[in-house]
Amino acid sequence: MLSFVLNIGLALVLGLCIGLERQLRQRATGLRTNALVALGAAIFMVMACKIGGTAEARVLSYIISGIGFLGAGVIIKDGASIRGLNTAATLWCTAAIGAFCGLGYIYEPITGAAFIIAIHLFMRPLSNKLMKAKVFVSTDAEEFHYKFVACCKEPVENHIRVLFVQYLSNNNGLLLSSLSSHDSEVPGLAIIEVDIISLSKQDTTIEKIASFLTLENGVSSVKWESCDIESRS
């Protein structure tokens, strides 16, 4: 019983330490969420240890996959931007710390928690400096501009907007410049306009995205144009 209390107690403390940084930055998950994630992972692993056999490996795999659904809940789409990825990754790491504690380890989870907190404290300023310096961006690179215009039914408008973001996030060569939508002159239809920037010619990729979108239910037309080239559909 004493070892059980010590294991889950350590998980609780480390979860609180990780959650404190998130709480101070007023993120979607703070003290309670990270503490509960670490505590829950530890309890499940203690349970698996008592069952024995291959239960530890199975429970650990369920924790890894299950925390992904919890992390997805804190990812927020705000217009064309997506927030909460760092918070979701933190929850994933917190579950790993809790699982370590549940297995009876001490120094490993403490070290892991210290690294997680250090990343949030020290990597953020470095990341901001690199973004401002733009050291990885060539100022002489030629930019290619593409524009999408999609006409769809109003009930599927948000779904099509999300698809645009997903397609672009899967291709590192395409950068979303703007995404907007407005009502069509035809009742019940919406017009979605997307501006894309690329540092290389991406006509083939753009054409594939347009082809995928035309297969979606509720999409009546998709057109795109590159710079001053005649629009295509």
N, C-alpha and C positions, 0 to 999 in steps of 0.2 A: 504493500500500500504506500509506503514511504517513497519508494522509487517512482511510483506512478505520479504522486504529487510533485516530486522534484522534476520529473520529465515535463509534465504539462505546465508546471509553474515557470520553468525556464522558457518554454515556448510562449507563454503569455507575456513574460517580461520582454523578450526579444520582439514579439509582435507589437507591443506597446512602443518600444523604441523606434521601430520602423514607422509605425503609424504617427508618431509624434511629429516627425518631419513633414509628413503629408498633411497633418492637421494644421500645422503652423502656416503652410502654404495654401490652406483653405481648398484642398482638393476634394474630389467627390468621396474618397475613402480616407478615413483618418484613424484615430486611436482605436475605436471599437471594432471597425471592420477588419483592420490588419491583425488586431489581437485575436478576434474570433477565427480568422482564417488560420493563423498559426496554431491556436488552441485546438481547433477542429482537426487539423491535419495530424497533430500530435496524438490526440485521443484515438483517431482511426488507426494510426500506426501501432500504438500500444495494444489496441484490440487485436490487430493482425499478429503481433508477436505472441500474444496469449493463445491464439488459434493454432499458430505454428504451421509447419509444412510450407506450401508455396503462397500462403495468404499474404505475406509481407509484400512480395512482388506484385501480386494482383491488386491489393489495396493501394499501393503506391502508384500504379498505373492509372487507377480510377481517380486518385487525387489529382494527378497531372492533367488528365483529360477533363475532369469535373471543374477544376478551377478555371479552365478556359471559358466555360459558360458564364461563370461569375464575372470574369474579366471583361467579357463582351458586353455585360450590362453597364459598365462604367465608360464605355467608348461612346462619345456623343458626336453626332454630326451637326455642325453649326454652319449652315449654308454650304459653301464649298470647302470648308475646313473641317478637320476631324480632330477632336480633343479627347484626352483620356488614355492614350496609348501608354504613356509612362506609368500612369496609375495602374492600368491593367497588368503591365509587366511587373510592377512592384508586388501586386497581389500574388502573382505566380511565384515570385521569389520568396515571399513570406510563407507560402504553403510549403516550399522546399525546406525552409528553416524549421517550421513546425514538424515536418516529417522527420527531420534529423533528430530533433529533440525527442520525439516519440520512440525512436529506436534506441535511445539511451545515450546518445553522444552529447558532449558538453562543449569542448573547444571548437569543434567544426561548425556548429550552428552559430556560436558567438562570433567566430571569424567571418562567416558568411554574412551575418547581419551587419557587422562593421563595414564590410565592403559595400553592401547595398546602400547604407546611409552615406558612406563616403562618395559614392557615385552621384547621389542626389545633391550633396553639398558642394562638391568640387568640380564635377563634370558640367554642371549647368553654366557657371561663368565661362568655362573654357569653350563650351558649345556656342554661347552667345558671341564671344569674341571672334570665333572662326566664321560665324555667319556674317558678322559685320565686316570682317576683313576680306571675305570672299576669296580666300587664298586658293581655293580649288576651282575657281571659275575663270576661264580665259576671257579677257575683255575683248580679244580680237575675234572671238567665235561669231559666226554668222547665225542669225536667228531666223527661224522659219515660223510663220504664223498661220494657224489653221482656225477655221471657224465652223462650228456645227450649228445647224438649225433643225430641230426635230419637232414634229407636230404629233401630238398624242392626245388621248382622251384624258380629261381632268382627273379621274380616279387613279390613274397609273402615273401621274406626273412625278410624285415623289420617288416612286420606284425607278423611273427612268433617270432621274437626277442622281440617285445612288449608284446606278449602273455606270453612269459616266465617270463618277469618282473612282469606282472600283477598277474599271478598265484602265484609267490613267495611272492609278497607283501600282498596277501590275507592270507598267512600262516605265522604266527610269528615264527614258529618253524624252518623255512628254511631261510638260509642266502645265498645270491648270492656271490660266490667267484670270478668267472670270466665268461665272455660271449664273444665269438668271432665267427667269421664266415670266410669261405674261399671258393674259387671256387672248385667245384667237378671236377673229371676227365671227367665226362660226361658233355658235353656242355649244358648250360641252367639250370644246377642244382647247388645249394649251400649247403655247409655243415655248420651247426651251432653247436658249442660245448659249453656246459654250465657246470660249476663246482659249486656244491652246498655243503654247510656245515650245519649240524644239530647237536644239542646237545642231540638229542634222535633219536631212530630208527624210520624212517618215510617211510618205504617201501611202505605201503599202499597209502600214499599221493603221493609219487613219481609215483606209478603205475597209479593213477588216472590222474595225469598231463599228463603222456605219452598217456593215452587213449584219453584224450580230444584233444591232439595235432594231433593224427592220424586221427581225424575226420575233420581236417581243409583241405580245398581245396589247392592243390598244394604240400601237404606233402606226400612224398613217403614212408618214414620210420622214426621211432623213436626208439632209443635204449638207455637203461640206465644201469648203473652198480653201485654197492655199494661196496666200498673198493676194495677188491681183489676177490669179488664174480663174478661168470661168468655172462657176460652181458645178458640182456633180451630184448625182443622186443614186 
